Amino acid sequence: MEVRTSQVTSNGVRIWVEENGRELGHCYIYIIKNDLHEKPYALLEDVFVGEDDRGKGVGTLLVTRAIELARSLNCYKMIATSRFGREEVHKWYQKLGFRLYGYEFRIDFG
C-alpha cells in the first residue's frame, strides 16, 4: 500500500464593500475542484463587517455577491462555516438561503 500526492490548485476571490474610499467589510470565496464532482464548489470564508457598520446590510451585500459569483463560476454548492454559540449569525445565514448541514472538524497548527 502506498500513499501518493499530487498538487491541486484553487482560486480565491476577495469581495469587499466600500463607501467614500473606506472599506466597510469583506469576505473571500475559494473555488475548489475535486475528482468526486464534475463541477467545483465554493467555500465562503472570513465574512467581516466593521463594528460601526454592522446592521446596515453590508454583510448581506457581501454574501449575496459571493453567492452570485459562485453560481456564475458554475459551482454546485457553497459552504459557509460558523462557530457554535453564534445563533444570530446562524439565523442570518439561513435567511440568506443556507441550511444547517453538518459539523466542521478542525485541527489548529500553531
Biopython code that builds the backbone (N, CA, C, O; Angstrom):
import numpy as np
from Bio.PDB.StructureBuilder import StructureBuilder

atoms = [
    (1, "MET", "N", (0.848, -1.168, 0.000)),
    (1, "MET", "CA", (0.000, 0.000, 0.000)),
    (1, "MET", "C", (0.898, 1.237, 0.000)),
    (1, "MET", "O", (1.893, 1.292, 0.723)),
    (2, "GLU", "N", (0.538, 2.226, -0.818)),
    (2, "GLU", "CA", (1.357, 3.428, -0.958)),
    (2, "GLU", "C", (0.463, 4.669, -0.935)),
    (2, "GLU", "O", (-0.564, 4.704, -1.614)),
    (3, "VAL", "N", (0.839, 5.670, -0.172)),
    (3, "VAL", "CA", (0.126, 6.945, -0.158)),
    (3, "VAL", "C", (0.859, 7.885, -1.091)),
    (3, "VAL", "O", (2.071, 8.067, -0.975)),
    (4, "ARG", "N", (0.121, 8.485, -2.022)),
    (4, "ARG", "CA", (0.724, 9.378, -3.014)),
    (4, "ARG", "C", (0.036, 10.729, -2.957)),
    (4, "ARG", "O", (-1.064, 10.843, -2.415)),
    (5, "THR", "N", (0.661, 11.739, -3.502)),
    (5, "THR", "CA", (0.082, 13.080, -3.544)),
    (5, "THR", "C", (0.274, 13.692, -4.925)),
    (5, "THR", "O", (1.181, 13.322, -5.671)),
    (6, "SER", "N", (-0.592, 14.627, -5.240)),
    (6, "SER", "CA", (-0.422, 15.445, -6.443)),
    (6, "SER", "C", (-0.925, 16.846, -6.116)),
    (6, "SER", "O", (-1.819, 17.015, -5.287)),
    (7, "GLN", "N", (-0.363, 17.819, -6.755)),
    (7, "GLN", "CA", (-0.714, 19.213, -6.487)),
    (7, "GLN", "C", (-2.070, 19.552, -7.109)),
    (7, "GLN", "O", (-2.332, 19.226, -8.267)),
    (8, "VAL", "N", (-2.923, 20.208, -6.329)),
    (8, "VAL", "CA", (-4.223, 20.685, -6.797)),
    (8, "VAL", "C", (-4.262, 22.177, -6.515)),
    (8, "VAL", "O", (-3.822, 22.615, -5.452)),
    (9, "THR", "N", (-4.772, 22.950, -7.430)),
    (9, "THR", "CA", (-4.854, 24.391, -7.211)),
    (9, "THR", "C", (-6.306, 24.815, -7.092)),
    (9, "THR", "O", (-7.211, 24.166, -7.616)),
    (10, "SER", "N", (-6.503, 25.917, -6.391)),
    (10, "SER", "CA", (-7.835, 26.504, -6.296)),
    (10, "SER", "C", (-7.685, 28.005, -6.501)),
    (10, "SER", "O", (-6.586, 28.548, -6.391)),
    (11, "ASN", "N", (-8.776, 28.657, -6.795)),
    (11, "ASN", "CA", (-8.772, 30.099, -6.994)),
    (11, "ASN", "C", (-9.537, 30.769, -5.862)),
    (11, "ASN", "O", (-10.510, 30.219, -5.347)),
    (12, "GLY", "N", (-9.100, 31.932, -5.490)),
    (12, "GLY", "CA", (-9.791, 32.693, -4.463)),
    (12, "GLY", "C", (-10.170, 34.067, -4.980)),
    (12, "GLY", "O", (-9.502, 34.633, -5.845)),
    (13, "VAL", "N", (-11.256, 34.589, -4.434)),
    (13, "VAL", "CA", (-11.727, 35.920, -4.798)),
    (13, "VAL", "C", (-12.025, 36.680, -3.513)),
    (13, "VAL", "O", (-12.715, 36.169, -2.630)),
    (14, "ARG", "N", (-11.513, 37.885, -3.409)),
    (14, "ARG", "CA", (-11.816, 38.765, -2.276)),
    (14, "ARG", "C", (-12.910, 39.716, -2.724)),
    (14, "ARG", "O", (-12.815, 40.330, -3.787)),
    (15, "ILE", "N", (-13.943, 39.833, -1.914)),
    (15, "ILE", "CA", (-15.086, 40.704, -2.201)),
    (15, "ILE", "C", (-15.160, 41.716, -1.063)),
    (15, "ILE", "O", (-15.037, 41.339, 0.102)),
    (16, "TRP", "N", (-15.358, 42.988, -1.380)),
    (16, "TRP", "CA", (-15.471, 43.980, -0.319)),
    (16, "TRP", "C", (-16.481, 45.048, -0.685)),
    (16, "TRP", "O", (-16.817, 45.242, -1.853)),
    (17, "VAL", "N", (-16.951, 45.728, 0.332)),
    (17, "VAL", "CA", (-17.867, 46.857, 0.188)),
    (17, "VAL", "C", (-17.133, 48.080, 0.708)),
    (17, "VAL", "O", (-16.557, 48.061, 1.796)),
    (18, "GLU", "N", (-17.161, 49.134, -0.077)),
    (18, "GLU", "CA", (-16.544, 50.371, 0.394)),
    (18, "GLU", "C", (-17.480, 51.539, 0.164)),
    (18, "GLU", "O", (-18.361, 51.508, -0.696)),
    (19, "GLU", "N", (-17.261, 52.549, 0.947)),
    (19, "GLU", "CA", (-18.052, 53.774, 0.852)),
    (19, "GLU", "C", (-17.103, 54.949, 1.088)),
    (19, "GLU", "O", (-16.408, 55.009, 2.103)),
    (20, "ASN", "N", (-17.087, 55.873, 0.140)),
    (20, "ASN", "CA", (-16.197, 57.039, 0.225)),
    (20, "ASN", "C", (-14.749, 56.630, 0.471)),
    (20, "ASN", "O", (-14.043, 57.261, 1.258)),
    (21, "GLY", "N", (-14.309, 55.563, -0.210)),
    (21, "GLY", "CA", (-12.929, 55.105, -0.104)),
    (21, "GLY", "C", (-12.605, 54.320, 1.149)),
    (21, "GLY", "O", (-11.452, 53.938, 1.346)),
    (22, "ARG", "N", (-13.580, 54.066, 2.000)),
    (22, "ARG", "CA", (-13.375, 53.319, 3.244)),
    (22, "ARG", "C", (-14.024, 51.951, 3.142)),
    (22, "ARG", "O", (-15.197, 51.832, 2.789)),
    (23, "GLU", "N", (-13.251, 50.924, 3.455)),
    (23, "GLU", "CA", (-13.792, 49.565, 3.417)),
    (23, "GLU", "C", (-14.697, 49.338, 4.617)),
    (23, "GLU", "O", (-14.310, 49.589, 5.758)),
    (24, "LEU", "N", (-15.928, 48.853, 4.340)),
    (24, "LEU", "CA", (-16.889, 48.572, 5.400)),
    (24, "LEU", "C", (-16.866, 47.109, 5.820)),
    (24, "LEU", "O", (-17.163, 46.780, 6.968)),
    (25, "GLY", "N", (-16.515, 46.238, 4.890)),
    (25, "GLY", "CA", (-16.486, 44.813, 5.174)),
    (25, "GLY", "C", (-15.933, 44.036, 4.001)),
    (25, "GLY", "O", (-15.790, 44.569, 2.900)),
    (26, "HIS", "N", (-15.624, 42.777, 4.240)),
    (26, "HIS", "CA", (-15.091, 41.929, 3.178)),
    (26, "HIS", "C", (-15.387, 40.455, 3.463)),
    (26, "HIS", "O", (-15.775, 40.080, 4.569)),
    (27, "CYS", "N", (-15.193, 39.643, 2.439)),
    (27, "CYS", "CA", (-15.248, 38.189, 2.563)),
    (27, "CYS", "C", (-14.411, 37.593, 1.440)),
    (27, "CYS", "O", (-13.959, 38.297, 0.537)),
    (28, "TYR", "N", (-14.219, 36.305, 1.515)),
    (28, "TYR", "CA", (-13.473, 35.579, 0.493)),
    (28, "TYR", "C", (-14.285, 34.375, 0.055)),
    (28, "TYR", "O", (-15.004, 33.778, 0.857)),
    (29, "ILE", "N", (-14.172, 34.019, -1.213)),
    (29, "ILE", "CA", (-14.643, 32.706, -1.646)),
    (29, "ILE", "C", (-13.478, 32.009, -2.339)),
    (29, "ILE", "O", (-12.691, 32.619, -3.062)),
    (30, "TYR", "N", (-13.405, 30.721, -2.089)),
    (30, "TYR", "CA", (-12.400, 29.882, -2.711)),
    (30, "TYR", "C", (-13.128, 28.858, -3.559)),
    (30, "TYR", "O", (-14.052, 28.192, -3.090)),
    (31, "ILE", "N", (-12.712, 28.737, -4.800)),
    (31, "ILE", "CA", (-13.336, 27.813, -5.741)),
    (31, "ILE", "C", (-12.480, 26.551, -5.766)),
    (31, "ILE", "O", (-11.297, 26.593, -6.102)),
    (32, "ILE", "N", (-13.098, 25.429, -5.404)),
    (32, "ILE", "CA", (-12.364, 24.186, -5.199)),
    (32, "ILE", "C", (-12.940, 23.098, -6.098)),
    (32, "ILE", "O", (-14.154, 22.906, -6.156)),
    (33, "LYS", "N", (-12.072, 22.400, -6.786)),
    (33, "LYS", "CA", (-12.474, 21.299, -7.673)),
    (33, "LYS", "C", (-11.838, 20.024, -7.149)),
    (33, "LYS", "O", (-10.674, 20.016, -6.747)),
    (34, "ASN", "N", (-12.610, 18.948, -7.156)),
    (34, "ASN", "CA", (-12.053, 17.643, -6.822)),
    (34, "ASN", "C", (-12.594, 16.597, -7.785)),
    (34, "ASN", "O", (-13.453, 16.894, -8.615)),
    (35, "ASP", "N", (-12.098, 15.387, -7.674)),
    (35, "ASP", "CA", (-12.457, 14.322, -8.616)),
    (35, "ASP", "C", (-13.844, 13.734, -8.386)),
    (35, "ASP", "O", (-14.334, 12.985, -9.232)),
    (36, "LEU", "N", (-14.488, 14.048, -7.273)),
    (36, "LEU", "CA", (-15.772, 13.440, -6.959)),
    (36, "LEU", "C", (-16.941, 14.107, -7.665)),
    (36, "LEU", "O", (-18.014, 13.515, -7.782)),
    (37, "HIS", "N", (-16.744, 15.345, -8.140)),
    (37, "HIS", "CA", (-17.833, 16.078, -8.785)),
    (37, "HIS", "C", (-17.347, 16.718, -10.076)),
    (37, "HIS", "O", (-16.187, 17.110, -10.210)),
    (38, "GLU", "N", (-18.259, 16.806, -11.002)),
    (38, "GLU", "CA", (-17.933, 17.431, -12.283)),
    (38, "GLU", "C", (-17.723, 18.938, -12.132)),
    (38, "GLU", "O", (-16.885, 19.529, -12.813)),
    (39, "LYS", "N", (-18.492, 19.549, -11.235)),
    (39, "LYS", "CA", (-18.410, 20.995, -11.038)),
    (39, "LYS", "C", (-17.652, 21.308, -9.748)),
    (39, "LYS", "O", (-17.578, 20.464, -8.854)),
    (40, "PRO", "N", (-17.094, 22.503, -9.645)),
    (40, "PRO", "CA", (-16.419, 22.897, -8.403)),
    (40, "PRO", "C", (-17.427, 23.326, -7.341)),
    (40, "PRO", "O", (-18.620, 23.462, -7.614)),
    (41, "TYR", "N", (-16.928, 23.536, -6.132)),
    (41, "TYR", "CA", (-17.754, 24.133, -5.084)),
    (41, "TYR", "C", (-17.047, 25.373, -4.551)),
    (41, "TYR", "O", (-15.856, 25.574, -4.787)),
    (42, "ALA", "N", (-17.793, 26.195, -3.836)),
    (42, "ALA", "CA", (-17.250, 27.427, -3.275)),
    (42, "ALA", "C", (-17.231, 27.340, -1.763)),
    (42, "ALA", "O", (-18.176, 26.850, -1.144)),
    (43, "LEU", "N", (-16.156, 27.816, -1.177)),
    (43, "LEU", "CA", (-16.021, 27.918, 0.266)),
    (43, "LEU", "C", (-16.034, 29.399, 0.623)),
    (43, "LEU", "O", (-15.172, 30.156, 0.176)),
    (44, "LEU", "N", (-16.999, 29.807, 1.417)),
    (44, "LEU", "CA", (-17.108, 31.194, 1.872)),
    (44, "LEU", "C", (-16.347, 31.318, 3.179)),
    (44, "LEU", "O", (-16.573, 30.543, 4.108)),
    (45, "GLU", "N", (-15.446, 32.287, 3.255)),
    (45, "GLU", "CA", (-14.582, 32.431, 4.421)),
    (45, "GLU", "C", (-14.497, 33.873, 4.870)),
    (45, "GLU", "O", (-14.630, 34.801, 4.072)),
    (46, "ASP", "N", (-14.274, 34.047, 6.161)),
    (46, "ASP", "CA", (-13.916, 35.335, 6.756)),
    (46, "ASP", "C", (-14.851, 36.481, 6.373)),
    (46, "ASP", "O", (-14.405, 37.546, 5.946)),
    (47, "VAL", "N", (-16.149, 36.247, 6.533)),
    (47, "VAL", "CA", (-17.108, 37.345, 6.344)),
    (47, "VAL", "C", (-16.906, 38.299, 7.519)),
    (47, "VAL", "O", (-17.076, 37.911, 8.675)),
    (48, "PHE", "N", (-16.545, 39.537, 7.225)),
    (48, "PHE", "CA", (-16.245, 40.508, 8.272)),
    (48, "PHE", "C", (-16.836, 41.865, 7.915)),
    (48, "PHE", "O", (-16.671, 42.360, 6.800)),
    (49, "VAL", "N", (-17.524, 42.453, 8.883)),
    (49, "VAL", "CA", (-18.029, 43.822, 8.768)),
    (49, "VAL", "C", (-17.553, 44.564, 10.007)),
    (49, "VAL", "O", (-17.691, 44.067, 11.125)),
    (50, "GLY", "N", (-16.993, 45.755, 9.811)),
    (50, "GLY", "CA", (-16.528, 46.564, 10.940)),
    (50, "GLY", "C", (-17.657, 46.853, 11.915)),
    (50, "GLY", "O", (-18.812, 46.997, 11.516)),
    (51, "GLU", "N", (-17.320, 46.936, 13.184)),
    (51, "GLU", "CA", (-18.341, 47.121, 14.232)),
    (51, "GLU", "C", (-19.263, 48.299, 13.965)),
    (51, "GLU", "O", (-20.472, 48.186, 14.163)),
    (52, "ASP", "N", (-18.727, 49.417, 13.524)),
    (52, "ASP", "CA", (-19.537, 50.621, 13.284)),
    (52, "ASP", "C", (-20.482, 50.475, 12.099)),
    (52, "ASP", "O", (-21.417, 51.262, 11.949)),
    (53, "ASP", "N", (-20.242, 49.460, 11.245)),
    (53, "ASP", "CA", (-21.044, 49.300, 10.028)),
    (53, "ASP", "C", (-21.965, 48.092, 10.065)),
    (53, "ASP", "O", (-22.605, 47.777, 9.062)),
    (54, "ARG", "N", (-22.042, 47.416, 11.195)),
    (54, "ARG", "CA", (-22.917, 46.249, 11.322)),
    (54, "ARG", "C", (-24.373, 46.698, 11.418)),
    (54, "ARG", "O", (-24.680, 47.770, 11.940)),
    (55, "GLY", "N", (-25.256, 45.851, 10.901)),
    (55, "GLY", "CA", (-26.684, 46.154, 10.945)),
    (55, "GLY", "C", (-27.155, 47.065, 9.827)),
    (55, "GLY", "O", (-28.302, 47.513, 9.840)),
    (56, "LYS", "N", (-26.297, 47.347, 8.865)),
    (56, "LYS", "CA", (-26.626, 48.245, 7.754)),
    (56, "LYS", "C", (-26.785, 47.514, 6.424)),
    (56, "LYS", "O", (-26.963, 48.149, 5.384)),
    (57, "GLY", "N", (-26.723, 46.174, 6.451)),
    (57, "GLY", "CA", (-26.885, 45.405, 5.223)),
    (57, "GLY", "C", (-25.591, 45.105, 4.490)),
    (57, "GLY", "O", (-25.618, 44.522, 3.406)),
    (58, "VAL", "N", (-24.457, 45.495, 5.062)),
    (58, "VAL", "CA", (-23.166, 45.275, 4.406)),
    (58, "VAL", "C", (-22.881, 43.782, 4.259)),
    (58, "VAL", "O", (-22.494, 43.330, 3.182)),
    (59, "GLY", "N", (-23.068, 43.021, 5.326)),
    (59, "GLY", "CA", (-22.832, 41.579, 5.272)),
    (59, "GLY", "C", (-23.727, 40.896, 4.256)),
    (59, "GLY", "O", (-23.290, 39.995, 3.541)),
    (60, "THR", "N", (-24.973, 41.322, 4.194)),
    (60, "THR", "CA", (-25.900, 40.749, 3.216)),
    (60, "THR", "C", (-25.438, 41.053, 1.801)),
    (60, "THR", "O", (-25.511, 40.183, 0.933)),
    (61, "LEU", "N", (-24.965, 42.269, 1.549)),
    (61, "LEU", "CA", (-24.416, 42.610, 0.228)),
    (61, "LEU", "C", (-23.235, 41.713, -0.118)),
    (61, "LEU", "O", (-23.134, 41.213, -1.238)),
    (62, "LEU", "N", (-22.348, 41.513, 0.841)),
    (62, "LEU", "CA", (-21.170, 40.681, 0.601)),
    (62, "LEU", "C", (-21.545, 39.240, 0.264)),
    (62, "LEU", "O", (-21.089, 38.688, -0.737)),
    (63, "VAL", "N", (-22.374, 38.643, 1.104)),
    (63, "VAL", "CA", (-22.710, 37.233, 0.913)),
    (63, "VAL", "C", (-23.565, 37.045, -0.331)),
    (63, "VAL", "O", (-23.396, 36.061, -1.051)),
    (64, "THR", "N", (-24.474, 37.966, -0.596)),
    (64, "THR", "CA", (-25.282, 37.877, -1.819)),
    (64, "THR", "C", (-24.390, 37.923, -3.054)),
    (64, "THR", "O", (-24.599, 37.166, -4.001)),
    (65, "ARG", "N", (-23.398, 38.808, -3.046)),
    (65, "ARG", "CA", (-22.460, 38.883, -4.177)),
    (65, "ARG", "C", (-21.633, 37.616, -4.287)),
    (65, "ARG", "O", (-21.371, 37.140, -5.392)),
    (66, "ALA", "N", (-21.215, 37.062, -3.145)),
    (66, "ALA", "CA", (-20.443, 35.816, -3.152)),
    (66, "ALA", "C", (-21.271, 34.671, -3.748)),
    (66, "ALA", "O", (-20.754, 33.871, -4.528)),
    (67, "ILE", "N", (-22.544, 34.596, -3.382)),
    (67, "ILE", "CA", (-23.426, 33.549, -3.934)),
    (67, "ILE", "C", (-23.574, 33.726, -5.436)),
    (67, "ILE", "O", (-23.465, 32.758, -6.188)),
    (68, "GLU", "N", (-23.821, 34.946, -5.877)),
    (68, "GLU", "CA", (-23.950, 35.224, -7.317)),
    (68, "GLU", "C", (-22.685, 34.823, -8.062)),
    (68, "GLU", "O", (-22.752, 34.209, -9.127)),
    (69, "LEU", "N", (-21.536, 35.168, -7.502)),
    (69, "LEU", "CA", (-20.266, 34.850, -8.148)),
    (69, "LEU", "C", (-20.047, 33.349, -8.216)),
    (69, "LEU", "O", (-19.618, 32.838, -9.251)),
    (70, "ALA", "N", (-20.332, 32.633, -7.136)),
    (70, "ALA", "CA", (-20.172, 31.171, -7.132)),
    (70, "ALA", "C", (-21.078, 30.528, -8.177)),
    (70, "ALA", "O", (-20.665, 29.600, -8.872)),
    (71, "ARG", "N", (-22.307, 31.017, -8.288)),
    (71, "ARG", "CA", (-23.218, 30.486, -9.321)),
    (71, "ARG", "C", (-22.667, 30.749, -10.717)),
    (71, "ARG", "O", (-22.704, 29.877, -11.584)),
    (72, "SER", "N", (-22.154, 31.965, -10.926)),
    (72, "SER", "CA", (-21.631, 32.315, -12.254)),
    (72, "SER", "C", (-20.382, 31.509, -12.598)),
    (72, "SER", "O", (-20.056, 31.345, -13.774)),
    (73, "LEU", "N", (-19.689, 31.010, -11.591)),
    (73, "LEU", "CA", (-18.498, 30.181, -11.808)),
    (73, "LEU", "C", (-18.843, 28.691, -11.860)),
    (73, "LEU", "O", (-17.960, 27.836, -11.807)),
    (74, "ASN", "N", (-20.146, 28.395, -11.965)),
    (74, "ASN", "CA", (-20.649, 27.042, -12.172)),
    (74, "ASN", "C", (-20.439, 26.122, -10.969)),
    (74, "ASN", "O", (-20.284, 24.912, -11.137)),
    (75, "CYS", "N", (-20.432, 26.677, -9.769)),
    (75, "CYS", "CA", (-20.292, 25.853, -8.569)),
    (75, "CYS", "C", (-21.598, 25.115, -8.293)),
    (75, "CYS", "O", (-22.680, 25.634, -8.566)),
    (76, "TYR", "N", (-21.494, 23.917, -7.758)),
    (76, "TYR", "CA", (-22.704, 23.155, -7.442)),
    (76, "TYR", "C", (-23.171, 23.383, -6.011)),
    (76, "TYR", "O", (-24.297, 23.024, -5.665)),
    (77, "LYS", "N", (-22.303, 23.989, -5.153)),
    (77, "LYS", "CA", (-22.700, 24.308, -3.795)),
    (77, "LYS", "C", (-21.755, 25.363, -3.237)),
    (77, "LYS", "O", (-20.679, 25.611, -3.781)),
    (78, "MET", "N", (-22.186, 25.977, -2.135)),
    (78, "MET", "CA", (-21.330, 26.876, -1.380)),
    (78, "MET", "C", (-21.394, 26.447, 0.084)),
    (78, "MET", "O", (-22.468, 26.161, 0.615)),
    (79, "ILE", "N", (-20.239, 26.409, 0.720)),
    (79, "ILE", "CA", (-20.144, 26.063, 2.127)),
    (79, "ILE", "C", (-19.744, 27.314, 2.902)),
    (79, "ILE", "O", (-18.826, 28.035, 2.510)),
    (80, "ALA", "N", (-20.439, 27.560, 3.998)),
    (80, "ALA", "CA", (-20.077, 28.631, 4.926)),
    (80, "ALA", "C", (-19.947, 28.005, 6.304)),
    (80, "ALA", "O", (-20.738, 27.135, 6.667)),
    (81, "THR", "N", (-18.967, 28.433, 7.065)),
    (81, "THR", "CA", (-18.786, 27.890, 8.404)),
    (81, "THR", "C", (-19.008, 28.985, 9.441)),
    (81, "THR", "O", (-18.821, 30.170, 9.166)),
    (82, "SER", "N", (-19.408, 28.565, 10.631)),
    (82, "SER", "CA", (-19.613, 29.496, 11.732)),
    (82, "SER", "C", (-19.440, 28.741, 13.035)),
    (82, "SER", "O", (-19.795, 27.566, 13.137)),
    (83, "ARG", "N", (-18.901, 29.412, 14.014)),
    (83, "ARG", "CA", (-18.655, 28.772, 15.303)),
    (83, "ARG", "C", (-19.966, 28.507, 16.060)),
    (83, "ARG", "O", (-20.969, 29.186, 15.844)),
    (84, "PHE", "N", (-19.935, 27.510, 16.947)),
    (84, "PHE", "CA", (-21.056, 27.251, 17.843)),
    (84, "PHE", "C", (-21.323, 28.498, 18.686)),
    (84, "PHE", "O", (-20.413, 29.287, 18.941)),
    (85, "GLY", "N", (-22.555, 28.668, 19.110)),
    (85, "GLY", "CA", (-22.886, 29.753, 20.011)),
    (85, "GLY", "C", (-23.202, 31.075, 19.331)),
    (85, "GLY", "O", (-23.477, 32.063, 20.013)),
    (86, "ARG", "N", (-23.170, 31.116, 18.033)),
    (86, "ARG", "CA", (-23.452, 32.362, 17.311)),
    (86, "ARG", "C", (-24.813, 32.243, 16.616)),
    (86, "ARG", "O", (-24.914, 32.343, 15.393)),
    (87, "GLU", "N", (-25.844, 32.028, 17.418)),
    (87, "GLU", "CA", (-27.171, 31.730, 16.893)),
    (87, "GLU", "C", (-27.696, 32.813, 15.952)),
    (87, "GLU", "O", (-28.327, 32.496, 14.944)),
    (88, "GLU", "N", (-27.447, 34.081, 16.266)),
    (88, "GLU", "CA", (-27.926, 35.164, 15.396)),
    (88, "GLU", "C", (-27.270, 35.093, 14.024)),
    (88, "GLU", "O", (-27.925, 35.320, 13.006)),
    (89, "VAL", "N", (-25.994, 34.783, 13.996)),
    (89, "VAL", "CA", (-25.282, 34.631, 12.723)),
    (89, "VAL", "C", (-25.843, 33.428, 11.963)),
    (89, "VAL", "O", (-26.017, 33.488, 10.746)),
    (90, "HIS", "N", (-26.125, 32.345, 12.672)),
    (90, "HIS", "CA", (-26.669, 31.150, 12.033)),
    (90, "HIS", "C", (-28.043, 31.439, 11.421)),
    (90, "HIS", "O", (-28.331, 31.000, 10.308)),
    (91, "LYS", "N", (-28.880, 32.170, 12.138)),
    (91, "LYS", "CA", (-30.197, 32.556, 11.601)),
    (91, "LYS", "C", (-30.037, 33.425, 10.360)),
    (91, "LYS", "O", (-30.781, 33.289, 9.389)),
    (92, "TRP", "N", (-29.060, 34.313, 10.408)),
    (92, "TRP", "CA", (-28.799, 35.200, 9.261)),
    (92, "TRP", "C", (-28.387, 34.392, 8.040)),
    (92, "TRP", "O", (-28.881, 34.647, 6.942)),
    (93, "TYR", "N", (-27.483, 33.414, 8.210)),
    (93, "TYR", "CA", (-27.097, 32.552, 7.085)),
    (93, "TYR", "C", (-28.310, 31.813, 6.530)),
    (93, "TYR", "O", (-28.472, 31.705, 5.314)),
    (94, "GLN", "N", (-29.154, 31.309, 7.410)),
    (94, "GLN", "CA", (-30.344, 30.595, 6.951)),
    (94, "GLN", "C", (-31.284, 31.527, 6.189)),
    (94, "GLN", "O", (-31.885, 31.124, 5.193)),
    (95, "LYS", "N", (-31.412, 32.755, 6.648)),
    (95, "LYS", "CA", (-32.236, 33.739, 5.946)),
    (95, "LYS", "C", (-31.713, 33.998, 4.530)),
    (95, "LYS", "O", (-32.483, 34.307, 3.621)),
    (96, "LEU", "N", (-30.394, 33.867, 4.357)),
    (96, "LEU", "CA", (-29.774, 34.079, 3.047)),
    (96, "LEU", "C", (-29.810, 32.828, 2.166)),
    (96, "LEU", "O", (-29.317, 32.851, 1.039)),
    (97, "GLY", "N", (-30.393, 31.733, 2.676)),
    (97, "GLY", "CA", (-30.567, 30.541, 1.853)),
    (97, "GLY", "C", (-29.721, 29.345, 2.243)),
    (97, "GLY", "O", (-29.888, 28.268, 1.671)),
    (98, "PHE", "N", (-28.818, 29.501, 3.203)),
    (98, "PHE", "CA", (-28.010, 28.378, 3.657)),
    (98, "PHE", "C", (-28.851, 27.506, 4.584)),
    (98, "PHE", "O", (-29.820, 27.974, 5.181)),
    (99, "ARG", "N", (-28.472, 26.237, 4.696)),
    (99, "ARG", "CA", (-29.138, 25.352, 5.640)),
    (99, "ARG", "C", (-28.096, 24.652, 6.488)),
    (99, "ARG", "O", (-26.985, 24.378, 6.033)),
    (100, "LEU", "N", (-28.463, 24.371, 7.709)),
    (100, "LEU", "CA", (-27.575, 23.650, 8.604)),
    (100, "LEU", "C", (-27.404, 22.245, 8.054)),
    (100, "LEU", "O", (-28.389, 21.542, 7.830)),
    (101, "TYR", "N", (-26.177, 21.833, 7.836)),
    (101, "TYR", "CA", (-25.943, 20.582, 7.124)),
    (101, "TYR", "C", (-25.104, 19.582, 7.902)),
    (101, "TYR", "O", (-25.370, 18.383, 7.821)),
    (102, "GLY", "N", (-24.126, 20.015, 8.634)),
    (102, "GLY", "CA", (-23.246, 19.064, 9.311)),
    (102, "GLY", "C", (-22.303, 19.770, 10.257)),
    (102, "GLY", "O", (-22.527, 20.921, 10.632)),
    (103, "TYR", "N", (-21.272, 19.092, 10.630)),
    (103, "TYR", "CA", (-20.261, 19.637, 11.533)),
    (103, "TYR", "C", (-18.984, 19.936, 10.767)),
    (103, "TYR", "O", (-18.711, 19.357, 9.715)),
    (104, "GLU", "N", (-18.213, 20.854, 11.324)),
    (104, "GLU", "CA", (-16.866, 21.111, 10.833)),
    (104, "GLU", "C", (-15.906, 20.586, 11.891)),
    (104, "GLU", "O", (-16.068, 20.880, 13.075)),
    (105, "PHE", "N", (-14.928, 19.827, 11.485)),
    (105, "PHE", "CA", (-13.898, 19.343, 12.392)),
    (105, "PHE", "C", (-12.600, 20.036, 12.038)),
    (105, "PHE", "O", (-12.337, 20.315, 10.868)),
    (106, "ARG", "N", (-11.780, 20.317, 13.053)),
    (106, "ARG", "CA", (-10.654, 21.199, 12.834)),
    (106, "ARG", "C", (-9.476, 20.802, 13.708)),
    (106, "ARG", "O", (-9.643, 20.337, 14.836)),
    (107, "ILE", "N", (-8.285, 20.996, 13.164)),
    (107, "ILE", "CA", (-7.037, 20.886, 13.909)),
    (107, "ILE", "C", (-6.298, 22.202, 13.709)),
    (107, "ILE", "O", (-6.110, 22.632, 12.571)),
    (108, "ASP", "N", (-5.880, 22.844, 14.776)),
    (108, "ASP", "CA", (-5.091, 24.079, 14.687)),
    (108, "ASP", "C", (-3.606, 23.722, 14.758)),
    (108, "ASP", "O", (-3.187, 22.908, 15.581)),
    (109, "PHE", "N", (-2.831, 24.342, 13.889)),
    (109, "PHE", "CA", (-1.383, 24.108, 13.848)),
    (109, "PHE", "C", (-0.638, 25.362, 14.275)),
    (109, "PHE", "O", (-0.112, 26.085, 13.429)),
    (110, "GLY", "N", (-0.588, 25.622, 15.535)),
    (110, "GLY", "CA", (0.219, 26.746, 15.964)),
    (110, "GLY", "C", (-0.468, 27.769, 16.749)),
    (110, "GLY", "O", (0.148, 28.756, 17.151)),
]
sb = StructureBuilder()
sb.init_structure("model")
sb.init_model(0)
sb.init_chain("A")
sb.init_seg("    ")
for serial, (resi, resn, name, xyz) in enumerate(atoms, 1):
    if name == "N":
        sb.init_residue(resn, " ", resi, " ")
    sb.init_atom(name, np.array(xyz, "f"), 0.0, 1.0, " ", f" {name:<3s}", serial, name[0])
structure = sb.get_structure()
